[in-house]
């Protein structure tokens, strides 16, 4: 799966609030697609993934979002 962004489904526009809102929403979208395609699977099933960010300052936010959504440890 690729290309998940922080779109707010009711309006199909980017969620306001910047990266701190976009990252968790994007990961929530990914989690729902994984579960829809493979019932019983979740973000915990991900072995390797890539996250493209527009600024190095967003890395900590992306890691925090991953930890919260997947309950996984991030190095």
GIPE-V224289 format. One record per backbone hydrogen bond with DSSP energy under -1.0 kcal/mol. CO is the residue of the C=O (numbers start at 1). NH is the residue of the N-H. E is the energy in kcal/mol with one decimal. If there is no record, write none. Layout:
CO&NH&E  CO&NH&E
This chain:
5&7&-1.8  6&15&-2.4  8&11&-1.3  8&12&-2.5  13&8&-3.2  18&21&-1.6  18&22&-2.5  19&23&-2.4  21&25&-1.4  22&26&-2.8  23&27&-2.2  24&28&-2.1  25&29&-2.2  26&30&-2.1  27&31&-2.7  28&32&-2.1  29&33&-2.0  30&34&-2.6  31&35&-2.3  32&36&-2.2  33&37&-2.5  34&38&-2.5  38&41&-2.5  42&45&-2.0  43&46&-1.6  55&58&-1.9  56&59&-1.5  58&62&-2.5  59&63&-2.6  60&64&-2.2  61&65&-2.4  62&66&-2.4  63&67&-2.5  64&68&-2.3  65&69&-2.7  66&70&-2.9  67&71&-1.7
